[in-house]
Amino acid sequence: MNVISTPVGQSVSRIDGIAKVTGQAKYAAEPHPPGMLYGVVVNSPIARGRIDTVHDAAARQVPGVVEIMTHLNRPHTALFEKAYMDGLGVPGAPYRPLHDGEIHFNGQPVAVVLAETFEAAREAAMLVRVDYERWPHNADFKVSLHQKYMPSKTRSNYVPPRPRGDAARAYALSTVQVEGRYHLAPEHHNPMEMHATTVIIEDDGAFTVWDKTQGPQAVQAYLAGALALSKARLRVRNPYVGGAFGSGLRAVYNVFLATLAAKMLKRPVRVTLTRPQMFTHVFRPEAIMDIALGASRDGTLQSMIVEGVTDTSRFEHNMENIVIWGLINYRCPNATADYKVAPRDTYTSSDMRAPGAATGVNLLEMAIDEMAYACTMDPLAFRLHNYSDTDAMHDMPLTSKALREAMAQGARHFGWQRRSMPPGSMRDGRELIGWGMATGIWDAMFSPTSARARLGQDGRLHIATAASDIGTGTYTILAQTAAEAFGMPLDRIDVELGDSTLPQCPTEGGSWTAASAGAAVWLACLSLRRKLIDMLARSKNAPPWVKQDTVTLEGGILHDVTENGPVSLSLPDALSLAGYDALEAEETAKPGLRGKISQMRKARFTHSAVFCEVRVDAELGTVRVTRLVNAVAAGRILNPKTAASQIRGAMVMATGMALHEESLMDERVGRFMNHNFAEYHIPTHADIPDMDVLFVNEHDDEVSPLGVKGVGEIGMCGTAAAIANAIFHATGRRHRNLPITPGA
Amino acid sequence: MTHVSVAVPCRLQINGQGYSADLPPSVTLLDLLRERLDLTGTKKGCDHGQCGACTVLVDGKRVKSCLILAVSIPDAAVTTIEGIAHDGRLHPMQQAFIDADAFQCGYCTPGQIMSAIALLDEGHIHSRAEIREFMSGNLCRCGAYNGIIDAIERVVALQHRNQAGEAA
């Protein structure tokens, strides 16, 4: 059957589906070791200062309370900041939970109450009183802009902008000029599962830490460093992750505190954050972008000047690539950009879905729309007119860019040609209709990754790598990849992920997992297949027709055609004849020499074209998104069903970015005040229309070994701008701040 | 102040099985299920009744189990995600969620499924817009909303077919 022989590219349902719809999938806060204590964290209500006194006597009176852990009584932790460094490569001095009495940000943990029941821990946590010596702080982004700076050591993934031509002069000479300050509010990831950790103590005293993370091996390394524990006696598991979107890239304080408490009390511990506590760690930074665009009367971009600032904490220098996207994606002879970070007394901002591009692409695409209108050009035609076939910033060719096709297919599907250009011209009763579009761009990345394939006597193929499926469909696409590479029916493949003891895999993020882990699984399966046939061919017991170059493995059975007709051998029989109970192979996918040369010579990106219809109530100003079409060029699509869900999911989050999401800072106390789902609005069912996702045919065997580019972030990029541009088209009003709310 | 050590009798039917114990009155139905009965299919997403991840059926009606104290609903029949598949066969709504790719991370999924089952009972299923409105108490951060509406419509269509079959 065709479906079996080419599982890659099929719309296969998630192989972890049954576990998820029956409630059997176990998340971080769900294993229940006997004797487990519950930890509830007490947070600082001030932004800067020092703990004076901790009053915990009343809390200790609550029956069931075992300990109240603070900086005063905690066990030994690593002395040096370096030991707390994680894989994300943010320069600065990482925050060290319960290290000392100094308060660096509002919401900083100051105590953990540990009790026999959750209810006792929660009640006692409310009774802990802490006196503080208060120091002045600044949590106002506008004030922090006066202190903006370029970190002397930049973040490892930071791409410095490369100017070309003379942008200032070209801008001054341009007949059409558009200039403005664009702003994005800070946002919180808010995965539905709150960050949580359950620490199990094994019989030999080793720790198994179930944590909500995107990188079990990164958390293992972090805990080993920060808590001075032996890596060999520390296993981190995250088989199921209830969303993360970047909030699980760095170790969150719950995993440190739960493991520290388990070390202190020698008992299993669970620490689950509350929803308000989900606003006390990472968030997407607030951002401003000053954009000046110059064009000639015919709509040719002549100059692009982008200056961006994002916020960071006072102790780390988080950086994002927000200013470079227009310089890369548009043919414009003169362009320059500048980027700085602005420090404030909060926790360090961090990566949230499509970090940098979600901010930079969306804000720039809003400015591009303004420029199209300033040139009285259709926004799609304007983009095609200034289309770049290369990475215009690095003056490098691309492995592929089917953005033109994406624009054409998206426009056709949406019916863009029926659009009337003037704003406010498509009214329907009391509703103003607006059609807007934007393009998206995101990196197509590939990181070295290892995977293991094992064939057992039960005839099943077992795939293992330390990747994390945070809802991305990783279990499923790796099974499909293995099925195709090995020649095995999908239902005889098991995939094991989310365990630090499995073969090395980078933290899930950046849309690189499908390309990287996929390639590793592919190699491991080919290797195992070779090994099996080799071993069999060498065995005295094997049938004589088994030869490496003629035998095929299809549908989980070895086949060949001899002069006596077709012959076959089942995999369990093959293993027995070869003299093995099981056979395994581990391989690492790396760029290789050819890949490295290609990476130096060619740039690699995913692209998209997004089209949006909004309806704006003419009197109330309320906005409804009524249609969204996203045409995506992302190389090879391993599973259109799960890939389309990835794109739709990001479009939902981008709708939040455009219309709803905004973490509101009370500068006086330095706290994000709307720290719950009633006040921090994420899109609901009623906010989201039917969304159409089109995958544009894009063959690219250079971008990664399987021709995969990844689809996790691209749906964020451009979608918020398409909505903002549609609102302009509906109303004639330009909004340069996201989110656009009725009061704006 | 009432300390948590004070215990009150709690008697419930959970997925058809009797449960009785003395519980501190501050134990929510959600925490009873998750922390004391190992029924972790019901999820905690906010503990404030704002996200719907903890949706279960109490006497056939959908409720947010984080807003109910376990001791406050004596003799109630509670149905959780663990109680809707029978004899190893998934409930049609569970199967439809898989078929329509109505979830990604799976964390809001049990709540969405329980809510959707009650929705069908309530009859708020006349249009996609109506389904959206009446499912809006269940948030999904992965943004699987389109798939969830598709899944519910599949089950509605299945019911109509079954009813038509019975009538004929």
Interface residues (C-beta under 8 A of the other chain):
Chain A: S13 R14 D16 G17 I18 A19 K20 V21 T22 G23 Q24 A25 K26 Y27 A29 E30 H32 Y38 V62 P63 G64 T117 F118 E119 A120 R122 E123 H189 N190 P191 M192 E193 M194 Y240 V241 G242 G243 A244 F245 T272 T274 R275 I470 G471 T472 G473 K641 T642 A644 S645 Q646 R648 G649 A650 M651 V652 M653 N676 F677 A678 I682 P683 T684 H685 A686 I688 D690 M691
Chain B: H3 V4 S5 P24 S26 V27 D31 R34 E35 D38 L39 T40 G41 T42 K43 K44 G45 C46 D47 H48 Q50 C51 A53 T80 I81 E82 A85 L90 Q94 Q95 F97 I98 D99 D101 F103 Q104 C105 G106 Y107 C108 T109 P110 I113 R128 I131 R132 E133 M135 S136 N138 L139 C140 R141 C142 G143 A144 Y145 N146 G147 I148 I149
